[in-house]
């Protein structure tokens, strides 16, 4: 059995996205439900890719399929609170990228939760893997951790 991960420090990330919590994010225990964290992972990464011109979700020839995901939880988050999502790239292959995301309570130095997901980039029509585009590769290079 492997040792439990420890929370990342804010300094391990260069790119952040603020995400406000919503009333509906809280579960009956008064904190954000675990499934919401995965939505924040998707939001942090895909919004960044769209803003940087590396992903066109409506008309682009390439789309990303999530093939693996994981999250560790260290401290609760709850509404009303702003979450700051740090994003970095841990590994990139010719058609896949492992994104690591840490979620921080606004201003906190250590992550309340952290995890990763792996995108395999595929042709929108054939769903066959494709080489990372130049625009995507530029974002990957910017986010390498």
MARBA-3410 file (N, C-alpha, C, O; in Angstrom, 1 decimal):
145
0.8,-1.2,0.0,0.0,0.0,0.0,0.9,1.2,0.0,1.8,1.3,0.8 ~ 0.6,2.2,-0.9,1.4,3.4,-1.0,1.0,4.4,0.1,-0.1,4.4,0.7 ~ 1.9,5.3,0.4,1.7,6.3,1.5,0.6,7.3,1.0,0.5,7.6,-0.2 ~ -0.1,7.9,1.9,-1.1,8.9,1.5,-0.4,10.1,1.0,0.6,10.6,1.5 ~ -0.9,10.7,-0.1,-0.4,11.9,-0.7,-0.5,13.1,0.3,-1.3,13.1,1.2
0.4,14.0,0.2,0.3,15.2,1.0,-0.1,16.4,0.1,0.1,16.3,-1.1 ~ -0.8,17.4,0.6,-1.3,18.4,-0.2,-0.2,19.3,-0.8,0.9,19.5,-0.2 ~ -0.4,19.6,-2.1,0.6,20.5,-2.8,0.5,21.9,-2.2,-0.5,22.3,-1.7 ~ 1.7,22.5,-2.4,1.8,24.0,-2.0,1.4,24.8,-3.2,1.7,24.4,-4.4 ~ 0.8,26.0,-3.0,0.4,26.9,-4.1,1.6,27.2,-5.0,1.4,27.3,-6.2
2.8,27.2,-4.5,4.0,27.6,-5.3,4.3,26.5,-6.4,5.1,26.8,-7.3 ~ 3.7,25.3,-6.3,3.9,24.3,-7.3,3.1,24.6,-8.6,3.3,23.8,-9.6 ~ 2.3,25.6,-8.7,1.5,26.0,-9.8,1.7,27.4,-10.2,1.9,28.3,-9.4 ~ 1.8,27.6,-11.5,1.9,29.0,-12.1,0.7,29.6,-12.6,0.5,30.8,-12.7 ~ -0.3,28.7,-13.0,-1.5,29.1,-13.6,-2.7,28.8,-12.7,-2.8,27.6,-12.3
-3.6,29.8,-12.4,-4.7,29.6,-11.5,-6.0,30.1,-12.2,-6.0,31.0,-13.0 ~ -7.1,29.5,-11.8,-8.4,29.9,-12.2,-9.3,30.0,-11.0,-9.4,29.0,-10.2 ~ -10.0,31.1,-10.8,-10.9,31.3,-9.6,-12.2,30.7,-10.0,-12.7,31.0,-11.1 ~ -12.8,29.9,-9.1,-14.1,29.3,-9.4,-15.0,29.6,-8.1,-14.7,29.1,-7.1 ~ -16.1,30.3,-8.3,-17.0,30.6,-7.1,-17.8,29.3,-6.9,-18.3,28.7,-7.8
-17.9,29.0,-5.6,-18.8,27.9,-5.3,-20.3,28.3,-5.4,-20.6,29.5,-5.4 ~ -21.2,27.4,-5.6,-22.6,27.7,-5.7,-23.3,27.0,-4.5,-22.8,26.0,-4.0 ~ -24.5,27.5,-4.1,-25.3,26.9,-3.1,-25.5,25.4,-3.4,-25.4,24.6,-2.5 ~ -25.8,25.1,-4.6,-26.1,23.7,-5.0,-24.8,22.8,-4.9,-25.0,21.5,-5.0 ~ -23.6,23.3,-4.8,-22.4,22.5,-4.6,-22.4,21.8,-3.3,-21.8,20.7,-3.2
-23.0,22.4,-2.3,-22.9,21.8,-0.9,-23.8,20.5,-0.9,-24.9,20.5,-1.5 ~ -23.4,19.6,-0.1,-24.2,18.4,0.1,-24.9,18.5,1.5,-24.8,19.5,2.1 ~ -25.5,17.5,1.9,-26.3,17.5,3.2,-25.4,17.7,4.4,-25.9,18.0,5.5 ~ -24.1,17.5,4.2,-23.2,17.6,5.4,-22.6,19.0,5.4,-21.8,19.3,6.4 ~ -23.0,19.9,4.5,-22.5,21.3,4.6,-21.2,21.6,3.9,-20.6,22.7,4.1
-20.7,20.7,3.1,-19.5,20.9,2.3,-19.7,20.5,0.9,-20.7,19.8,0.6 ~ -18.8,20.9,0.0,-18.9,20.6,-1.4,-18.9,19.1,-1.6,-18.0,18.4,-1.1 ~ -19.8,18.6,-2.4,-19.9,17.1,-2.6,-18.7,16.7,-3.5,-18.3,17.5,-4.4 ~ -18.2,15.5,-3.3,-17.0,15.1,-4.0,-17.1,15.1,-5.5,-16.1,15.4,-6.2 ~ -18.3,14.9,-6.1,-18.4,14.9,-7.6,-18.2,16.3,-8.2,-17.8,16.4,-9.3
-18.4,17.3,-7.4,-18.2,18.7,-7.9,-16.7,19.0,-8.2,-16.4,19.7,-9.1 ~ -15.8,18.4,-7.5,-14.4,18.6,-7.6,-14.0,18.2,-9.1,-13.2,18.9,-9.7 ~ -14.5,17.1,-9.6,-14.2,16.7,-10.9,-14.7,17.7,-12.0,-14.0,17.9,-13.0 ~ -15.8,18.3,-11.7,-16.3,19.4,-12.6,-15.4,20.6,-12.6,-15.1,21.2,-13.6 ~ -14.8,20.9,-11.4,-13.9,22.0,-11.3,-12.6,21.6,-12.0,-12.0,22.5,-12.7
-12.1,20.4,-12.0,-10.9,20.0,-12.7,-11.2,20.2,-14.2,-10.3,20.9,-14.9 ~ -12.3,19.8,-14.7,-12.6,20.0,-16.2,-12.7,21.4,-16.5,-12.2,21.9,-17.5 ~ -13.4,22.2,-15.7,-13.5,23.7,-15.9,-12.1,24.3,-16.0,-11.9,25.1,-16.9 ~ -11.3,24.1,-15.0,-10.0,24.7,-14.9,-9.1,24.4,-16.2,-8.6,25.3,-16.8 ~ -9.1,23.2,-16.6,-8.2,22.8,-17.7,-8.9,23.2,-19.0,-8.2,23.9,-19.8
-10.1,22.9,-19.3,-10.7,23.2,-20.6,-10.9,24.7,-20.8,-10.7,25.2,-21.9 ~ -11.2,25.5,-19.8,-11.3,26.9,-20.0,-10.0,27.5,-20.4,-9.9,28.4,-21.2 ~ -8.9,27.0,-19.7,-7.6,27.5,-20.1,-7.2,27.1,-21.5,-6.7,28.0,-22.2 ~ -7.5,25.9,-21.9,-7.2,25.5,-23.3,-8.0,26.3,-24.3,-7.5,26.7,-25.4 ~ -9.3,26.6,-24.0,-10.1,27.4,-24.9,-9.6,28.8,-25.0,-9.5,29.4,-26.1
-9.3,29.4,-23.8,-8.8,30.8,-23.8,-7.5,31.0,-24.5,-7.2,32.0,-25.1 ~ -6.6,29.9,-24.5,-5.3,30.0,-25.2,-5.4,29.6,-26.6,-4.4,29.6,-27.3 ~ -6.6,29.3,-27.1,-6.8,28.9,-28.6,-6.3,27.5,-28.9,-6.1,27.2,-30.1 ~ -6.2,26.7,-27.9,-5.7,25.3,-28.1,-6.8,24.3,-28.3,-6.6,23.1,-28.7 ~ -8.1,24.7,-28.0,-9.2,23.8,-28.1,-10.4,24.6,-28.5,-10.8,25.6,-28.0
-11.1,24.0,-29.5,-12.4,24.6,-30.0,-13.4,23.5,-29.9,-13.5,22.6,-30.7 ~ -14.1,23.6,-28.8,-15.1,22.5,-28.4,-16.3,22.4,-29.4,-16.9,21.3,-29.5 ~ -16.6,23.4,-30.1,-17.7,23.4,-31.0,-17.4,23.0,-32.5,-18.1,22.3,-33.1 ~ -16.2,23.5,-32.9,-15.9,23.3,-34.4,-14.5,22.7,-34.6,-14.2,22.4,-35.8 ~ -13.8,22.4,-33.6,-12.4,21.9,-33.8,-12.4,20.5,-34.3,-13.3,19.7,-34.0
-11.4,20.1,-35.0,-11.2,18.7,-35.5,-10.8,17.8,-34.4,-10.9,16.6,-34.5 ~ -10.2,18.3,-33.3,-9.7,17.5,-32.3,-10.4,17.7,-31.0,-10.8,18.9,-30.6 ~ -10.7,16.7,-30.2,-11.3,16.7,-28.9,-10.5,15.9,-28.0,-9.8,15.0,-28.4 ~ -10.7,16.1,-26.7,-10.0,15.4,-25.7,-10.9,14.4,-24.9,-12.0,14.8,-24.5 ~ -10.5,13.1,-24.9,-11.3,12.1,-24.1,-10.5,11.9,-22.8,-9.3,11.7,-22.7
-11.2,12.0,-21.7,-10.7,11.6,-20.4,-10.6,10.1,-20.3,-11.6,9.4,-20.4 ~ -9.4,9.6,-20.0,-9.2,8.1,-19.9,-8.8,7.7,-18.5,-8.8,6.5,-18.2 ~ -8.5,8.7,-17.7,-8.1,8.4,-16.3,-8.3,9.6,-15.4,-8.1,10.7,-15.9 ~ -8.8,9.4,-14.2,-9.0,10.6,-13.3,-8.9,10.1,-11.9,-9.1,8.9,-11.6 ~ -8.5,11.0,-11.0,-8.2,10.6,-9.6,-8.2,11.9,-8.8,-7.8,13.0,-9.3
-8.7,11.8,-7.5,-8.7,13.0,-6.6,-8.4,12.5,-5.2,-8.9,11.5,-4.8 ~ -7.6,13.3,-4.5,-7.4,13.2,-3.1,-8.0,14.4,-2.4,-7.8,15.5,-2.8 ~ -8.6,14.2,-1.2,-9.2,15.3,-0.5,-8.5,15.5,0.9,-8.2,14.5,1.6 ~ -8.2,16.7,1.2,-7.5,17.0,2.4,-8.3,17.9,3.4,-8.1,17.7,4.6 ~ -9.1,18.8,2.9,-9.8,19.8,3.7,-11.1,20.1,3.0,-11.1,20.2,1.8
-12.2,20.3,3.8,-13.5,20.6,3.1,-13.5,22.0,2.5,-12.8,22.9,3.0 ~ -14.2,22.1,1.4,-14.6,23.4,0.8,-16.1,23.5,0.9,-16.8,22.5,0.9 ~ -16.6,24.8,1.0,-18.1,24.9,1.1,-18.5,26.3,0.5,-17.7,27.2,0.4 ~ -19.8,26.3,0.2,-20.4,27.6,-0.2,-20.7,28.4,1.1,-21.0,27.8,2.1 ~ -20.5,29.7,1.1,-19.9,30.5,0.0,-18.4,30.7,0.1,-17.9,31.1,1.1
-17.7,30.3,-0.9,-16.3,30.3,-0.9,-15.8,30.4,-2.3,-16.5,29.8,-3.2 ~ -14.7,31.0,-2.5,-14.1,31.0,-3.9,-12.9,30.0,-3.8,-12.1,29.9,-2.9 ~ -12.9,29.1,-4.9,-11.9,28.1,-5.0,-10.9,28.6,-6.1,-11.3,29.1,-7.1 ~ -9.6,28.4,-5.8,-8.6,28.7,-6.8,-8.0,27.4,-7.3,-7.4,26.7,-6.5 ~ -8.1,27.1,-8.6,-7.6,25.9,-9.1,-6.3,26.1,-9.8,-6.2,26.9,-10.8
-5.3,25.5,-9.3,-3.9,25.5,-9.9,-3.8,24.4,-10.9,-4.3,23.3,-10.7 ~ -3.3,24.7,-12.1,-3.2,23.6,-13.2,-1.7,23.5,-13.6,-1.0,24.6,-13.8 ~ -1.3,22.3,-13.8,0.1,22.1,-14.4,0.0,20.8,-15.2,-0.9,20.0,-15.1 ~ 1.0,20.6,-16.0,1.1,19.4,-16.8,2.3,18.5,-16.2,3.4,19.0,-16.0 ~ 2.0,17.3,-15.9,3.0,16.4,-15.3,3.7,15.6,-16.4,4.8,15.2,-16.3
2.9,15.3,-17.5,3.5,14.5,-18.5,2.7,14.7,-19.8,1.5,14.9,-19.8 ~ 3.4,14.7,-20.9,2.7,14.8,-22.2,3.4,13.8,-23.2,4.6,13.7,-23.3 ~ 2.5,13.1,-23.9,3.0,12.2,-24.9,2.7,12.8,-26.3,2.4,14.0,-26.4 ~ 2.7,12.0,-27.3,2.4,12.5,-28.7,0.9,12.8,-28.8,0.5,13.7,-29.6 ~ 0.0,12.1,-28.1,-1.4,12.4,-28.2,-2.1,12.5,-26.9,-3.4,12.6,-26.8
-1.4,12.4,-25.8,-2.0,12.5,-24.5,-1.3,13.5,-23.5,-0.1,13.8,-23.7 ~ -2.1,13.9,-22.6,-1.5,14.9,-21.6,-2.1,14.5,-20.2,-3.3,14.3,-20.1 ~ -1.2,14.5,-19.2,-1.7,14.3,-17.8,-1.6,15.7,-17.2,-0.6,16.3,-16.9 ~ -2.8,16.2,-16.9,-3.0,17.4,-16.2,-3.1,17.2,-14.7,-3.8,16.2,-14.3 ~ -2.4,18.0,-13.9,-2.6,17.9,-12.4,-3.2,19.2,-12.0,-2.9,20.3,-12.4
-4.2,19.0,-11.1,-5.0,20.2,-10.6,-5.0,20.1,-9.1,-5.2,19.1,-8.5 ~ -4.8,21.3,-8.5,-4.9,21.4,-7.0,-6.0,22.5,-6.8,-6.0,23.6,-7.4 ~ -6.9,22.2,-5.8,-7.9,23.2,-5.5,-7.6,23.8,-4.1,-7.4,23.1,-3.1 ~ -7.5,25.1,-4.1,-7.2,25.8,-2.9,-8.4,26.7,-2.4,-9.0,27.3,-3.3 ~ -8.6,26.7,-1.1,-9.5,27.8,-0.6,-8.8,29.1,-1.0,-7.6,29.2,-0.9
-9.6,30.1,-1.3,-9.0,31.4,-1.7,-8.0,31.9,-0.7,-8.2,32.0,0.5 ~ -6.8,32.1,-1.2,-5.6,32.6,-0.4,-4.9,31.5,0.4,-3.9,31.8,1.0 ~ -5.4,30.3,0.4,-4.7,29.2,1.2,-3.4,28.8,0.5,-3.3,28.9,-0.7 ~ -2.4,28.4,1.3,-1.1,28.0,0.7,-1.1,26.5,0.4,-0.2,26.1,-0.4 ~ -1.9,25.7,1.0,-1.9,24.3,0.7,-3.3,23.8,0.1,-4.3,24.4,0.5
-3.2,22.8,-0.7,-4.4,22.4,-1.4,-5.4,21.7,-0.5,-5.1,21.0,0.4 ~ -6.7,22.0,-0.7,-7.8,21.3,0.0,-8.1,20.0,-0.7,-8.5,19.0,-0.1 ~ -7.8,19.9,-2.0,-7.9,18.7,-2.8,-7.0,18.8,-4.0,-6.6,19.9,-4.4 ~ -6.6,17.7,-4.5,-5.7,17.6,-5.7,-5.9,16.3,-6.4,-6.3,15.3,-5.8 ~ -5.7,16.4,-7.7,-5.8,15.2,-8.5,-5.3,15.4,-9.9,-4.5,16.3,-10.1
-5.7,14.5,-10.7,-5.2,14.6,-12.1,-6.3,14.0,-13.0,-7.2,13.2,-12.6 ~ -6.2,14.3,-14.3,-6.8,13.5,-15.3,-6.0,13.5,-16.5,-5.1,14.4,-16.8 ~ -6.2,12.4,-17.3,-5.4,12.3,-18.6,-6.4,12.4,-19.7,-7.4,11.7,-19.8 ~ -6.0,13.3,-20.6,-6.8,13.5,-21.9,-6.0,12.8,-23.0,-4.8,12.9,-23.1 ~ -6.7,12.0,-23.8,-6.1,11.5,-25.0,-6.9,12.4,-26.1,-8.1,12.4,-26.2
-6.1,13.0,-26.9,-6.6,13.9,-28.0,-6.9,13.0,-29.2,-6.0,12.3,-29.7 ~ -8.1,13.2,-29.7,-8.6,12.3,-30.8,-9.2,13.2,-31.9,-9.7,14.3,-31.7 ~ -9.3,12.6,-33.1,-10.1,13.2,-34.2,-11.5,13.1,-33.8,-12.1,12.1,-33.4 ~ -12.2,14.3,-34.0,-13.6,14.4,-33.6,-14.5,13.3,-34.3,-15.4,12.8,-33.7 ~ -14.2,13.0,-35.5,-15.0,12.1,-36.3,-14.7,10.6,-36.1,-15.5,9.8,-35.9
-13.4,10.3,-36.2,-13.0,8.9,-36.1,-12.7,8.4,-34.7,-12.7,7.2,-34.5 ~ -12.5,9.4,-33.8,-12.1,9.0,-32.4,-10.8,8.3,-32.3,-10.5,7.6,-31.3 ~ -9.9,8.5,-33.3,-8.6,7.9,-33.3,-7.6,9.0,-32.8,-7.8,10.1,-33.0 ~ -6.6,8.6,-32.0,-5.7,9.5,-31.4,-5.0,10.3,-32.5,-4.7,9.8,-33.6 ~ -4.7,11.6,-32.2,-4.0,12.5,-33.1,-2.8,13.1,-32.3,-2.9,13.2,-31.1
-1.8,13.6,-33.1,-0.7,14.3,-32.5,-1.2,15.6,-31.9,-2.0,16.3,-32.5 ~ -0.6,16.1,-30.8,-1.0,17.3,-30.2,-0.7,18.5,-31.2,0.3,18.5,-31.9 ~ -1.7,19.4,-31.4,-1.5,20.5,-32.3,-0.4,21.4,-31.7,0.0,21.3,-30.6 ~ 0.1,22.3,-32.6,1.1,23.3,-32.2,0.6,24.2,-31.1,1.3,24.5,-30.1 ~ -0.7,24.6,-31.2,-1.3,25.4,-30.1,-1.4,24.7,-28.8,-1.2,25.3,-27.7
-1.8,23.4,-28.9,-1.9,22.7,-27.6,-0.6,22.4,-27.0,-0.4,22.5,-25.8 ~ 0.4,22.1,-27.9,1.8,21.9,-27.4,2.3,23.1,-26.7,3.1,23.0,-25.7 ~ 2.0,24.3,-27.2,2.5,25.5,-26.6,1.9,25.7,-25.2,2.6,26.1,-24.3 ~ 0.6,25.3,-25.0,0.0,25.4,-23.7,0.6,24.3,-22.7,0.9,24.6,-21.6 ~ 0.8,23.1,-23.3,1.5,22.1,-22.5,2.9,22.5,-22.0,3.2,22.3,-20.8
3.6,23.1,-22.9,5.0,23.6,-22.5,4.9,24.7,-21.4,5.7,24.7,-20.5 ~ 3.9,25.6,-21.5,3.7,26.6,-20.5,3.3,26.0,-19.1,3.7,26.5,-18.1 ~ 2.6,24.9,-19.1,2.1,24.3,-17.9,2.9,23.2,-17.3,2.6,22.6,-16.2 ~ 4.0,22.9,-17.9,4.9,21.8,-17.4,5.3,22.1,-16.0,5.8,23.2,-15.7 ~ 5.1,21.1,-15.1,5.3,21.4,-13.6,6.7,21.1,-13.2,7.0,21.2,-12.0
END
